[in-house]
């Protein structure tokens, strides 16, 4: 993913009370390589089910 797009997703998440973190897996064959996780910054913020998401899934969740 392009770094600019990642920064945009981080800002979108922050405006909704979420924090976007990248899973730092080094093994390209790992299931969660290159995926992201949304975490709540506040207890009342909703968090998507599932855990690890692709950049496209993160964008779809944040723009719903």
C-alpha positions as CSV (number, residue, x, y, z in Angstrom):
1,X,0.0,0.0,0.0
2,X,1.2,3.5,-0.7
3,X,2.3,5.3,2.4
4,X,0.0,8.3,1.6
5,X,-3.0,6.0,1.5
6,X,-2.0,4.5,4.8
7,X,-1.7,7.9,6.4
8,X,-5.2,8.8,5.1
9,X,-6.6,5.7,6.6
10,X,-5.0,6.4,9.9
11,X,-6.5,9.9,10.0
12,X,-10.0,8.6,9.0
13,X,-9.7,6.1,11.9
14,X,-8.6,8.7,14.3
15,X,-11.6,10.9,13.5
16,X,-13.9,7.9,14.4
17,X,-12.1,7.3,17.7
18,X,-10.1,4.3,16.4
19,X,-6.4,3.6,16.0
20,X,-5.0,1.8,12.9
21,X,-2.0,-0.3,13.5
22,X,-0.1,-2.4,10.9
23,X,0.8,-5.9,11.8
24,X,4.6,-6.1,11.6
25,X,5.0,-9.6,10.3
26,X,8.2,-10.2,8.3
27,X,7.3,-13.5,6.8
28,X,5.5,-13.0,3.5
29,X,3.9,-16.5,3.8
30,X,2.2,-15.7,7.1
31,X,-1.5,-15.4,7.0
32,X,-1.5,-11.9,8.6
33,X,1.3,-10.4,6.5
34,X,0.6,-6.9,5.3
35,X,-2.6,-6.6,7.3
36,X,-4.0,-4.0,9.6
37,X,-5.8,-3.9,12.9
38,X,-8.4,-1.3,14.1
39,X,-8.4,-0.8,17.8
40,X,-10.7,1.5,19.9
41,X,-9.1,4.5,21.5
42,X,-12.2,5.0,23.6
43,X,-14.3,2.3,25.3
44,X,-17.5,3.5,23.5
45,X,-16.0,3.3,20.0
46,X,-17.1,0.3,17.9
47,X,-14.5,-2.0,16.6
48,X,-15.0,-4.2,13.5
49,X,-15.3,-7.9,14.1
50,X,-12.6,-10.3,12.8
51,X,-9.3,-8.8,13.8
52,X,-6.8,-8.5,10.9
53,X,-8.1,-6.6,7.8
54,X,-6.7,-5.7,4.5
55,X,-6.3,-2.0,3.5
56,X,-9.4,-2.3,1.3
57,X,-11.4,-3.8,4.2
58,X,-10.3,-1.0,6.5
59,X,-11.3,1.6,4.0
60,X,-14.7,0.0,3.5
61,X,-15.3,-0.1,7.2
62,X,-14.3,3.5,7.8
63,X,-16.4,4.9,4.9
64,X,-19.6,3.0,5.7
